Amino acid sequence: MRTFALFVLGAALAVASGAFVPSTSQVKYAEKDWLHKQEDLLLLFRHLYEKDWNPQLVAYAKNFHFKESAELFQHEPTVQWAKKLWSYYEHGLLPKGEVFSVYDEVHREQAIALFRVLYHAKDWETFYKVAAWARYYVNEGMFVYALTVAVTHRADMAGFVLPAPYEISPYHFINTEVIQKAQQYKMQGYYGMKKVDGVYTVTIPSNYTGWYMHTNAEQKISYFTEDIGLNSYYYYLHTDYPFWLGGELFGLSKDRRGELYLYEHQQILARYYLERLSNDLGHVPEFSWWTPIATGYYPDLQYYNGHSFPARDNYYHVDQESNYREIRQVVDYEKRLRDVIDQGFFVLPDGKKVNLSTPESIDVLGNLIQANPDSYEHRFYKYVAMYARIIMGAAIEPVEPYQVIPSALEHYESAMRDPVFYQIYKRIVAYYHQFKEHLPEYTYEELNYPGVKIDGVVVDKLQTYFDRFDVDITNAIDIEPEPYVPGKYEGFGEIEYKPDPVVIKARTMRLNHKPFTYKISLTADKPAKAAVRVFLGPKYDEYGGLYTLNENRENFYELDYFVQELTAGKNVLTRSSVNFNGYVKDRTSFYELYRSVMAGYTGAEKFQLDMTEAHCGFPNRLMLPKGKKGGMPFQLYVIVSPYKAPQVSQYTGFDPVLSCGVGSGARYMDSYAFGYPFDRPIDEKLFYAVPNAFFQDVSIYHKSEGEL
């Protein structure tokens, strides 16, 4: 069992408590035993496509006799899943080198079996034996996927850090020409590279897909849709709440997962729309299954095995024979969803009615749309989004399930790169809005906070720019492995890591913003506890027309939220963008992370554990849309509401210094509906009348680095 040395830097818990990323001023430092495990875990992800890369890992795999393992077959929770995984192994797992997709049913069932064995492993040693065995024998993509989900959900692995997804598999994030250049450096004996401290190093400039060809206007915002931080965020959103995972054991339903599923996608669309406005693109296009899809996409990505990610031409015809069955299915599911939303209930196979007419029913609807295991019904309502993504991705129908070539839409690591992703989820989120349209508008009493009045809001100048970021893509090249010597590495001791002879980086240009603060001045007639929400929304549509509030409500993006103790009289609440809740900074590279782990292990420095790089947070860099050089008008909306405690007190049952609290039911700061008060139709007479809310016009200026 690992232990931690605890050092408190400040108060026990900050008053400002984030909804999805724990906000705490505590910091913990890892002890030696924990760092040993962290090092071993990191090395499982290094040189993923070279199973013989580390001879000691090879020894782990070959010396672990899976079928005869008492650790697996005498531990009751693991037994059935271990038998199932071994059966897959004997009768044909997805071969190494082939492309894994969680959207393929055969692939998914095998990955679930591996995940279950890893998840139920009785202790660290058993877990690591299985992981080392799987790294050697199981398909690379399947291995990474199952291991990532297992580490995310095992309570005893809270605090462990995984390499960034774009460093584990650069193929899903970095364009083909950059990967090819990296491989050429290796094949040419590192010719032209600098050697620093015994390590060959080079940085390769990287660009977005519009660099070689301009297929349509959507490529104007490829800097946003192809941002590696944004795509990593979406990947982790899935690993936290996989569509196939749920039930009592994992507790995901405690987190209002259905409501969260719909709200997260609504917020992604709102943030995307702000970026579109900044580039004069306007509303997200609608599509029909029966007319050509206007928006094509050329991914410029290539799998490790040499196959290119499928491309989709402009005006792609989805209604072709190979798609007829899937289109019929998705059209049926869509109609069923629209019908049950309008009728306010649905019927289970046993005749029982499930209510869909109360505000809380949004959670039921979200589970139904995602078709996850926490849904009431699995026969009549299925994977609408999955089928839509498969159809729209334009991938070729495989001959058999072990030779698939999935599209970018069929991977959570790359789906957001494709502009059609947003068109699909605009369709999904429409069900969310359809449901909310049936709820009554918030009354004055529901919006008002008696005795609280916002006097004004002051915001610093908002400025965005593009900066440079170097991505370690060394995993995209093969290095010469150390030969495996039978008998040399017996047992399960400490793994030796020899640093790579080369570090290759891709330099990307990314959207960022200058840090800023805002101040809310308000008056309270007595001390009180309040929930504060701050939204950023458009002022004008793409044609320069002033938005009416009700038609604009779905475009407001939640910028910040926190709990605040108010004092009687004047209050000034000051917030810095560096500390907004829900956001995280850039991930530490593998090279630096490994160096820090080893420095902590040897005692040279302390290894800090905190939530500043939590996987469940949105990139801090992307909180503001690009805006325009001369300034682009937006509006901030601030509402201060009476604090309503959540059903389970926040941070109950997990350590907020180490964990995002997935499955705890204690992630959220209050019990308001996600998106309140923009989640329902708006009566503008009441909305503007409450004194505890305030609209403030702001402008966002885009500058070059030299102008800042």
C-alpha positions in Angstrom: 0.0 0.0 0.0 1.5 3.3 -1.0 1.8 6.2 1.5 2.4 9.9 1.1 4.2 12.5 3.0 1.7 15.4 3.4 2.6 19.1 3.4 -0.2 21.6 3.7 0.5 24.8 1.7 -2.3 27.1 2.9 -5.8 26.3 4.0 -7.2 22.8 4.1 -9.5 23.4 1.1 -10.0 26.6 -0.9 -13.4 28.2 -0.7 -13.6 28.4 -4.4 -14.5 24.8 -5.3 -14.6 23.7 -9.0 -17.3 21.6 -10.4 -15.2 19.0 -12.3 -11.6 19.6 -11.3 -11.0 19.6 -7.6 -9.8 22.9 -6.3 -7.5 22.6 -3.3 -4.5 24.4 -1.9 -3.1 21.2 -0.5 0.0 19.6 -2.0 1.3 16.2 -1.3 4.8 14.7 -2.0 5.2 11.1 -3.1 7.4 8.7 -1.1 9.9 6.2 -2.6 7.7 3.2 -2.9 5.1 5.1 -4.8 7.7 6.6 -7.1 9.0 3.2 -7.9 5.5 2.1 -9.1 5.1 5.4 -11.0 8.3 4.8 -12.8 7.3 1.2 -13.8 3.9 2.5 -15.0 5.5 5.1 -17.2 7.8 2.6 -18.9 4.8 0.5 -20.0 3.8 3.3 -22.4 7.3 4.0 -23.8 8.1 2.8 -27.3 4.6 1.3 -27.5 5.0 -0.5 -30.8 8.3 -2.2 -29.8 7.3 -5.2 -27.6 11.0 -6.1 -27.2 12.2 -2.6 -26.3 13.0 -3.3 -22.6 14.3 -6.8 -21.9 13.1 -6.7 -18.3 9.5 -6.0 -19.5 9.9 -8.9 -21.9 11.0 -11.1 -19.0 8.0 -10.0 -17.0 5.7 -11.0 -19.8 7.4 -14.4 -20.5 7.7 -15.4 -16.9 4.1 -14.7 -16.1 2.1 -17.8 -16.9 -1.3 -16.3 -17.3 -3.4 -19.4 -17.5 -1.8 -21.0 -14.4 -1.7 -17.8 -12.4 -3.1 -18.3 -8.9 -3.3 -14.6 -8.5 -5.9 -14.4 -11.1 -7.8 -17.7 -10.9 -8.1 -17.8 -7.1 -9.3 -14.2 -6.8 -13.0 -14.4 -7.2 -13.7 -11.0 -8.9 -11.1 -11.8 -11.5 -11.8 -15.4 -12.3 -14.5 -15.1 -15.0 -12.8 -12.2 -16.8 -9.4 -13.9 -16.7 -11.0 -17.0 -18.3 -12.6 -14.8 -21.0 -9.4 -13.0 -21.8 -7.5 -16.2 -22.0 -10.1 -17.6 -24.3 -9.7 -14.5 -26.6 -5.9 -15.0 -26.5 -6.2 -18.7 -27.5 -8.7 -18.1 -30.2 -7.3 -14.9 -31.7 -6.9 -11.5 -30.1 -6.7 -8.5 -32.3 -3.1 -9.0 -33.7 -0.4 -6.6 -32.8 0.2 -3.9 -35.4 -3.5 -3.7 -36.5 -5.6 -0.7 -35.7 -7.8 -0.8 -32.6 -11.1 1.0 -32.4 -13.4 0.9 -29.4 -16.3 1.4 -31.9 -15.7 -2.1 -33.3 -17.7 -4.6 -31.3 -15.1 -7.4 -31.5 -12.3 -5.0 -30.4 -14.4 -3.5 -27.7 -15.3 -6.9 -26.1 -11.6 -7.9 -26.0 -10.6 -4.6 -24.5 -13.3 -4.8 -21.8 -12.0 -8.3 -20.8 -8.5 -6.9 -20.4 -9.7 -3.9 -18.5 -11.7 -6.1 -16.1 -8.7 -8.2 -15.3 -6.5 -5.1 -14.7 -9.3 -3.4 -12.7 -9.9 -6.4 -10.5 -6.3 -7.4 -9.9 -6.0 -7.9 -6.2 -2.8 -5.9 -5.6 -0.1 -3.8 -7.4 2.1 -6.8 -8.2 -0.7 -8.7 -9.9 -1.8 -5.6 -11.7 1.7 -5.0 -13.1 2.2 -8.7 -14.1 -0.9 -8.6 -16.1 0.0 -5.2 -17.6 3.5 -6.4 -18.6 2.0 -9.6 -20.1 -0.6 -7.6 -22.1 2.1 -5.1 -23.3 3.9 -8.0 -24.9 1.0 -10.1 -26.2 -2.0 -7.8 -26.8 -2.5 -5.3 -29.6 -0.9 -2.0 -28.8 -3.9 0.3 -29.1 -6.1 -2.1 -27.1 -3.5 -2.4 -24.4 -3.1 1.4 -24.0 -6.9 1.9 -23.9 -7.6 -0.9 -21.4 -4.7 0.2 -19.2 -5.7 3.9 -19.2 -9.3 3.2 -18.2 -8.1 0.7 -15.5 -5.7 3.2 -14.0 -8.4 6.0 -14.2 -10.9 3.9 -12.3 -8.9 2.0 -9.7 -9.2 3.8 -6.4 -5.8 2.6 -5.3 -4.1 4.3 -8.3 -5.4 7.8 -7.6 -2.5 10.2 -8.1 -0.6 8.1 -10.6 0.4 10.1 -13.7 0.2 8.7 -17.3 2.1 10.2 -20.2 0.0 12.6 -22.3 -2.0 10.8 -25.0 -0.2 12.7 -27.8 3.1 11.3 -26.5 1.9 7.7 -26.1 0.7 7.6 -29.7 1.7 10.7 -31.8 0.0 9.1 -34.8 -3.4 10.3 -33.6 -2.3 13.9 -33.1 0.7 14.9 -35.3 0.5 15.2 -39.1 2.1 12.6 -41.3 4.9 14.7 -42.8 6.2 15.4 -39.3 6.2 11.7 -38.3 7.9 10.8 -41.6 10.6 13.4 -41.0 11.2 12.0 -37.5 11.6 8.5 -38.9 14.0 9.8 -41.5 16.2 11.3 -38.8 16.4 7.9 -37.2 17.0 5.9 -40.4 19.8 8.3 -41.4 21.7 7.8 -38.2 20.5 11.0 -36.6 22.3 13.0 -39.3 21.8 16.7 -38.8 20.7 16.4 -35.2 22.4 18.1 -32.3 23.8 16.0 -29.4 23.2 17.5 -26.0 24.3 15.6 -22.8 24.7 12.5 -24.9 21.3 12.6 -26.4 20.5 13.4 -30.1 17.8 16.2 -30.2 15.9 17.9 -32.9 12.7 19.9 -33.1 10.6 19.6 -36.3 8.1 22.4 -37.2 4.5 21.1 -37.4 1.4 22.7 -39.0 -2.2 21.9 -39.4 -4.0 20.0 -42.2 -4.6 23.2 -44.2 -0.9 23.5 -44.8 -1.0 21.4 -48.0 -4.5 21.9 -49.3 -7.5 24.1 -48.6 -10.5 21.8 -48.9 -13.1 24.1 -47.3 -13.6 27.2 -45.1 -13.7 25.0 -41.9 -9.9 24.8 -42.0 -9.7 28.4 -40.8 -10.1 27.0 -37.3 -8.0 23.9 -37.6 -5.7 25.5 -35.0 -8.6 24.9 -32.5 -10.1 21.6 -33.7 -6.7 20.0 -34.1 -5.3 21.3 -30.8 -3.6 18.4 -29.0 -4.8 19.7 -25.6 -8.4 19.9 -26.7 -8.4 16.4 -28.2 -6.7 15.0 -25.1 -9.4 16.5 -23.0 -12.1 14.8 -25.0 -10.2 11.5 -24.9 -10.1 11.6 -21.1 -13.7 12.6 -20.9 -14.4 9.3 -22.6 -12.1 7.3 -20.3 -13.8 8.7 -17.3 -17.2 7.8 -18.6 -16.9 5.1 -21.3 -20.2 4.4 -23.0 -19.8 0.7 -22.2 -18.9 1.1 -18.5 -21.3 1.6 -15.6 -23.5 -0.2 -13.0 -23.3 -0.3 -9.3 -19.7 -1.4 -9.2 -18.3 1.8 -10.8 -20.8 4.3 -9.5 -20.8 6.5 -12.6 -24.5 7.2 -12.3 -23.8 9.0 -9.0 -22.1 11.7 -11.0 -25.2 12.6 -13.0 -23.4 11.1 -15.9 -26.3 11.4 -18.3 -26.8 15.1 -17.6 -23.0 15.5 -17.7 -22.7 13.8 -21.1 -25.2 16.2 -22.7 -23.9 19.3 -20.9 -20.3 18.7 -21.8 -21.1 18.4 -25.5 -23.3 21.5 -25.3 -20.4 23.4 -23.8 -18.0 22.1 -26.4 -20.4 23.3 -29.1 -20.7 26.7 -27.4 -17.0 27.1 -27.2 -16.5 26.0 -30.8 -19.2 28.5 -31.9 -17.2 31.3 -30.3 -14.2 30.3 -32.3 -16.2 30.1 -35.5 -17.5 33.7 -34.9 -13.9 34.8 -34.4 -13.2 33.6 -38.0 -16.4 34.8 -39.6 -17.8 31.3 -40.0 -21.0 31.6 -38.1 -23.4 28.9 -37.1 -22.5 25.1 -37.2 -24.1 23.7 -40.4 -26.9 21.2 -40.3 -26.8 18.0 -42.3 -29.2 15.4 -43.7 -28.6 11.7 -44.2 -30.2 12.0 -47.7 -28.2 14.9 -49.2 -24.4 15.1 -49.7 -22.3 16.2 -46.7 -20.8 19.5 -47.8 -17.9 19.5 -45.3 -15.0 17.2 -46.3 -12.0 16.4 -44.2 -8.4 15.4 -45.1 -6.9 14.2 -41.7 -3.2 14.1 -42.9 -2.7 11.3 -40.3 -1.2 7.9 -40.7 -1.4 4.8 -38.5 1.8 3.0 -37.3 1.1 0.1 -39.7 1.3 2.5 -42.7 -2.4 2.9 -43.5 -3.7 6.5 -43.8 -6.6 7.8 -41.9 -9.6 7.7 -44.3 -10.4 11.1 -45.9 -13.8 12.4 -46.8 -14.4 14.5 -49.9 -16.6 17.6 -49.9 -20.2 16.8 -50.8 -19.7 13.2 -49.6 -22.7 10.9 -50.3 -23.5 9.0 -47.1 -26.6 7.4 -48.6 -24.8 4.7 -50.4 -25.4 1.0 -50.2 -22.7 0.2 -47.7 -24.4 2.6 -45.2 -28.0 1.7 -45.8 -28.3 -0.5 -42.7 -26.6 1.9 -40.4 -28.6 4.9 -41.7 -31.9 3.0 -41.1 -30.8 2.2 -37.6 -29.7 5.8 -36.6 -32.8 7.3 -38.2 -35.0 4.9 -36.2 -33.1 5.7 -32.9 -33.4 9.5 -33.6 -37.2 9.3 -34.1 -37.6 7.2 -31.0 -35.7 9.8 -28.9 -37.7 12.7 -30.3 -40.9 10.9 -29.6 -40.2 10.0 -26.0 -39.0 13.6 -25.3 -42.2 15.0 -26.5 -44.5 12.5 -24.8 -42.6 12.9 -21.5 -42.1 9.2 -20.8 -40.9 5.9 -22.3 -42.0 2.3 -21.6 -39.7 -0.5 -20.5 -40.1 -4.1 -21.9 -42.0 -5.0 -18.7 -44.6 -2.3 -19.3 -43.2 0.1 -16.6 -43.2 3.8 -17.5 -40.2 6.0 -16.9 -40.8 9.7 -16.4 -39.1 12.1 -18.7 -41.0 15.3 -17.7 -39.2 16.5 -14.6 -36.0 18.6 -14.5 -34.1 15.7 -13.0 -35.1 13.5 -15.9 -32.3 15.1 -18.0 -30.0 12.5 -16.4 -32.2 9.7 -17.6 -32.4 11.2 -21.1 -28.6 11.6 -21.3 -28.0 7.9 -20.3 -30.6 6.9 -22.9 -28.9 8.9 -25.7 -25.5 7.6 -24.8 -27.0 4.1 -24.4 -24.7 3.4 -21.5 -25.2 0.6 -18.9 -26.8 3.0 -16.5 -29.7 3.5 -18.9 -33.0 1.9 -18.2 -33.4 0.6 -21.8 -30.9 -1.1 -24.0 -33.0 -2.6 -26.7 -35.0 0.3 -28.2 -32.5 3.1 -27.9 -28.9 2.6 -28.9 -25.7 4.3 -29.9 -26.9 7.2 -32.0 -23.6 9.1 -31.9 -21.5 6.0 -32.6 -23.4 5.0 -35.7 -23.4 8.7 -36.9 -19.6 8.9 -36.5 -19.0 5.6 -38.3 -21.2 6.6 -41.2 -19.8 10.1 -41.5 -16.1 9.0 -41.2 -16.1 7.6 -44.7 -14.0 4.6 -43.7 -13.9 1.6 -46.0 -16.0 -1.4 -44.9 -13.4 -4.0 -43.7 -13.2 -7.5 -44.9 -13.0 -8.8 -41.4 -12.8 -7.1 -37.9 -9.0 -7.5 -37.6 -8.3 -5.4 -40.6 -10.2 -2.2 -39.9 -9.0 1.3 -40.9 -11.1 3.6 -38.8 -11.7 7.2 -39.5 -10.6 10.1 -37.3 -14.2 10.2 -36.0 -13.9 6.7 -34.7 -11.2 7.5 -32.2 -11.7 9.7 -29.1 -8.2 11.0 -29.5 -8.8 12.5 -33.0 -12.6 12.9 -33.4 -12.6 16.6 -32.7 -10.2 17.3 -35.6 -13.1 16.6 -38.0 -15.5 19.5 -38.5 -18.3 17.0 -39.0 -17.9 16.0 -35.3 -19.5 19.3 -34.3 -22.3 18.8 -36.8 -23.1 15.4 -35.4 -23.2 16.6 -31.8 -25.2 19.7 -32.7 -27.8 17.1 -33.7 -27.3 15.2 -30.4 -27.4 18.4 -28.3 -30.7 19.3 -30.0 -32.3 16.6 -28.0 -31.0 18.3 -24.8 -32.6 21.6 -25.9 -35.8 19.8 -27.0 -36.1 18.4 -23.5 -35.4 21.7 -21.9 -38.1 23.4 -24.0 -40.7 21.3 -22.2 -39.6 22.7 -18.8 -41.1 25.9 -17.5 -39.0 29.1 -17.6 -37.3 30.0 -14.4 -39.4 32.3 -12.3 -38.3 35.5 -10.7 -38.0 33.7 -7.4 -35.9 30.9 -8.8 -33.5 33.5 -10.4 -33.4 36.1 -7.6 -31.1 36.1 -4.5 -32.9 38.3 -2.0 -30.7 40.9 -0.4 -27.8 40.6 -3.0 -27.2 43.1 -5.7 -24.3 43.2 -8.2 -23.1 46.8 -8.6 -20.7 46.2 -11.4 -18.1 44.0 -13.1 -14.7 45.1 -14.2 -12.6 42.9 -16.6 -8.9 43.3 -17.6 -8.2 43.7 -21.3 -8.6 40.3 -23.0 -5.8 39.4 -25.4 -5.1 36.2 -27.3 -2.1 35.1 -29.3 -0.4 32.1 -30.8 2.6 30.6 -28.9 4.9 27.6 -29.6 4.7 24.3 -27.8 7.1 21.3 -28.3 5.6 17.8 -28.3 7.8 14.8 -27.6 7.1 12.4 -30.5 9.9 10.0 -29.8 7.4 7.2 -29.5 6.8 7.5 -33.2 10.2 6.1 -34.0 11.7 2.7 -33.3 14.9 2.4 -31.4 17.2 -0.6 -31.2 16.1 -2.8 -28.3 18.6 -4.4 -25.8 18.7 -8.1 -26.5 16.6 -10.3 -24.2 18.7 -12.9 -22.4 16.7 -15.8 -20.9 17.3 -16.2 -17.1 18.9 -12.7 -16.7 15.8 -11.0 -15.5 14.0 -13.4 -13.3 11.4 -12.3 -10.7 9.6 -9.0 -10.5 12.1 -6.5 -9.2 12.9 -2.9 -10.1 12.8 -2.2 -13.9 15.9 -0.6 -15.3 15.4 2.3 -17.7 18.1 3.3 -20.1 17.4 6.8 -21.4 16.7 7.0 -25.1 19.6 8.0 -27.3 17.3 10.5 -29.1 14.5 12.9 -28.3 12.5 14.2 -31.2 10.0 17.0 -30.8 7.3 18.6 -33.0 6.9 22.3 -32.6 3.2 23.4 -32.8 1.6 26.8 -32.8 -1.3 27.0 -30.3 -3.9 29.5 -29.2 -3.2 31.1 -25.9 -4.2 34.2 -23.9 -2.6 36.7 -21.5 -3.6 36.1 -17.9 -6.4 38.4 -16.8 -8.6 39.1 -13.8 -12.2 40.2 -13.3 -13.7 41.9 -10.3 -17.4 41.6 -9.2 -18.6 44.4 -6.9 -21.8 43.5 -5.0 -23.8 44.4 -1.9 -25.3 41.9 0.5 -27.7 42.8 3.3 -26.3 40.0 5.5 -23.6 37.4 5.6 -24.4 34.5 3.3 -23.0 31.7 1.2 -23.3 32.1 -2.6 -22.6 30.2 -5.8 -21.1 32.4 -8.5 -21.2 31.5 -12.2 -19.6 33.5 -15.0 -20.4 32.9 -18.7 -18.9 34.2 -21.9 -21.2 34.6 -24.9 -21.6 36.3 -28.3 -22.9 39.8 -28.6 -23.7 39.6 -32.3 -24.3 36.8 -34.8 -22.2 36.2 -37.9 -24.1 38.9 -39.8 -23.6 41.6 -37.2 -27.1 41.4 -35.9 -27.7 41.8 -32.2 -28.7 38.5 -30.6 -31.9 38.2 -28.6 -31.1 36.5 -25.3 -33.4 33.5 -25.7 -32.0 32.5 -29.1 -28.5 33.1 -27.8 -28.7 31.2 -24.6 -27.2 27.9 -26.0 -24.1 29.8 -27.1 -23.0 30.9 -23.6 -19.8 29.1 -22.4 -19.3 28.7 -18.7 -16.0 30.5 -18.0 -15.8 30.2 -14.2 -17.8 29.0 -11.1 -17.0 29.1 -7.4 -18.6 29.2 -3.9 -18.1 32.4 -2.0 -18.8 33.5 1.6 -20.4 37.0 1.4 -20.2 39.5 4.2 -22.8 42.1 5.0 -22.2 45.3 3.0 -19.9 45.8 0.1 -18.0 42.8 -1.3 -15.4 42.7 -4.1 -14.7 39.3 -5.6 -11.5 39.1 -7.5 -10.7 36.2 -9.7 -7.6 35.5 -11.8 -7.8 33.4 -15.0 -4.8 31.4 -13.7 -7.0 30.0 -11.0 -10.4 29.6 -12.8 -12.1 26.4 -11.9 -12.3 23.6 -14.4 -9.0 24.4 -16.2 -5.6 22.8 -16.2 -2.1 23.8 -17.4 -0.1 22.0 -20.1 1.0 18.4 -19.4 4.6 17.8 -18.5 6.5 15.9 -21.2 7.5 12.3 -20.7 11.2 13.3 -20.6 10.7 15.8 -17.8 8.1 13.7 -16.0 10.5 10.7 -15.9 13.4 12.9 -14.8 11.2 14.3 -11.9 10.1 10.9 -10.8 13.7 9.6 -10.7 14.9 12.8 -8.9 12.2 12.1 -6.3 13.1 8.5 -6.1 16.8 9.3 -5.4 15.9 12.1 -3.0 17.4 14.8 -5.1 14.1 16.7 -5.1 10.5 16.2 -4.0 7.9 14.9 -6.4 4.8 17.0 -6.1 1.3 15.7 -6.4 -1.5 18.1 -7.1 -4.4 18.7 -9.6 -2.8 21.4 -11.8 -2.4 18.9 -14.7 -5.5 16.8 -13.9 -6.7 14.8 -16.8 -10.3 15.9 -16.2 -9.6 19.6 -16.8 -10.1 21.8 -19.9 -6.9 23.4 -21.3 -6.5 26.8 -19.6 -5.0 28.2 -22.9 -8.4 27.7 -24.7 -10.7 29.5 -22.3 -10.9 32.5 -24.6 -11.8 32.5 -28.3 -9.3 34.1 -30.6 -11.2 37.3 -31.2 -9.9 39.8 -33.8 -7.0 42.1 -34.2 -9.0 45.2 -33.7 -11.1 43.7 -30.9 -14.3 41.5 -31.1 -17.3 42.2 -28.9 -18.5 39.5 -26.5 -20.5 39.7 -23.3 -19.9 38.3 -19.8 -22.9 37.2 -17.7 -22.5 36.9 -14.0 -25.0 35.5 -11.6 -24.7 35.2 -7.8 -27.2 32.6 -6.5 -28.1 31.2 -3.1 -25.9 28.2 -2.3 -27.7 24.9 -2.6 -25.6 22.0 -1.2 -25.2 18.9 -3.4 -26.8 15.7 -2.4 -23.4 14.4 -1.4 -20.9 16.9 0.0 -18.2 17.8 -2.4 -14.9 15.8 -2.1 -16.6 13.1 0.0 -15.1 9.7 -0.5 -12.0 10.7 -2.5 -8.8 12.7 -2.0 -9.2 16.0 -4.1 -5.4 16.4 -4.1 -5.0 13.1 -6.1 -8.2 12.3 -7.8 -11.0 13.8 -10.0 -13.5 11.8 -8.0 -15.1 10.0 -10.9 -17.8 7.7 -9.7 -17.9 9.3 -6.2 -21.1 11.3 -6.6 -19.2 14.1 -4.9 -17.6 16.1 -7.8 -19.9 19.1 -7.8 -20.0 22.2 -5.8 -23.8 22.6 -5.6 -27.1 21.0 -6.9 -28.1 23.5 -9.6 -28.7 22.1 -13.1 -25.6 22.1 -15.3 -25.7 25.3 -17.3 -28.1 27.1 -15.0 -29.7 29.6 -15.7 -29.1 29.3 -19.5 -30.3 25.7 -19.6 -34.0 26.6 -20.0 -36.0 29.0 -22.2 -35.7 32.5 -21.0 -38.3 35.1 -20.0 -36.3 38.2 -20.8 -38.5 40.5 -18.7 -37.5 38.4 -15.6 -33.9 37.6 -16.6 -32.9 41.3 -16.9 -34.9 42.2 -13.8 -33.0 40.3 -11.1 -30.4 42.4 -9.3 -28.1 39.5 -8.5 -27.2 39.1 -12.2 -25.2 41.3 -14.5 -24.2 41.6 -18.2 -20.9 43.2 -19.0 -19.7 43.9 -22.6 -16.1 42.9 -23.3 -13.8 42.8 -26.3 -11.2 40.2 -27.2 -8.1 41.3 -29.1 -5.9 39.0 -31.0 -2.3 40.0 -31.1 1.0 38.7 -32.5 3.7 37.7 -30.1 5.6 40.8 -31.0 2.7 43.0 -30.1 2.3 41.7 -26.6 
